Amino acid sequence: MEIRELRYFAAVYRERNLTAAARACFVSQPSISTAITHLEAELGTTLFIRHKKGVAPTASAEQFHALARRIIDEADAARSLFRKPSTKTTVTLGLMRTLDVPRTIALLKPLTARTDIALRLVGSDERADARIISKSMLRADEHFVALWSERYVAALPPSHPLTLKEKLRTADLAGVALIDRCHCEQSEFFGRTSQRRQTAAIAQSEDWAMALVAAGVGIAIVPEGAARGNPDVTVREIEVKVRREVGLAYRASVPLADALKEFVGKLQKQRRKPDRIDPRRNKRRKS
């Protein structure tokens, strides 16, 4: 087996989706699928079960992941062991607080893997070479490269009575303890009924909001990525179709550093690939 195949496996394990894993690795989906097939043949076991929304890791994948992750980390350490120190270019990247951990890791890996870059992270409102933000935060003088779009959902403590409902309405949350977040996207869901909200806590980040939900403090309206794969919370749809588009923003008037030019180019190329492939796949399925 090859290190490259292990990296693709780790991406699929993290994303639970072949297309998302391909995007994170900056390769095509067939490359990911082929690598997983090769690994399964070599290991003599099934690693992932496909379903409508993506893939689910098998018990074999759970067992194999820790070993694969260790091999990848040791290979990366070996590559850097004898490298001579080089002059590094400092790249400052602004991150909004509400990014979920898996996507943040996938975004930063291509930059942290480069030995010629000293990556510096700041808040989204601080001076930076580029920012990872929601499109609603875009400034008039910035370009925007879309990365993904995600809906908002309700995250509830597993024992909460509202988990008995498949979809929640605004009226369902009247008088219910809520975890507010330090930004305004969820105002679309509550609209002008905000006076009926019962705020139990205010979270500075999505991870903190999930921790408070899991502890039973209240319910939070969060981007789906923040709640995905969290075994300590229950997720329910909400009646208002609130979504956000997340991408990389950079000032049009200031030349990008070479490292960021390459990064942006890969993001744009990867973003275009699904748009060219998906329509043909849909036609074949319908015929």
Secondary structure, DSSP 8 states (H G I E B T S, - for coil): --HHHHHHHHHHHHHSSHHHHHHHHTS-HHHHHHHHHHHHHHHTS--EEEETTEEEE-HHHHHHHHHHHHHHHHHHHHHHHT------EEEEEEE-TT--HHHHHHHHHHHHT-TTEEEEEEETTS--SEEEEEGGG--TTEEEEEEEEEEEEEEE-TT-GGGGSSEE-GGGGTT-EEEEESSSTTHHHHGGGGGG-EEEEEESSHHHHHHHHHTTS-BEEEEHHHHTT-TTSEEEEESS--EEEEEEEEETTS---HHHHHHHHHHHHHHHHHHHHHHHHHHHHH-
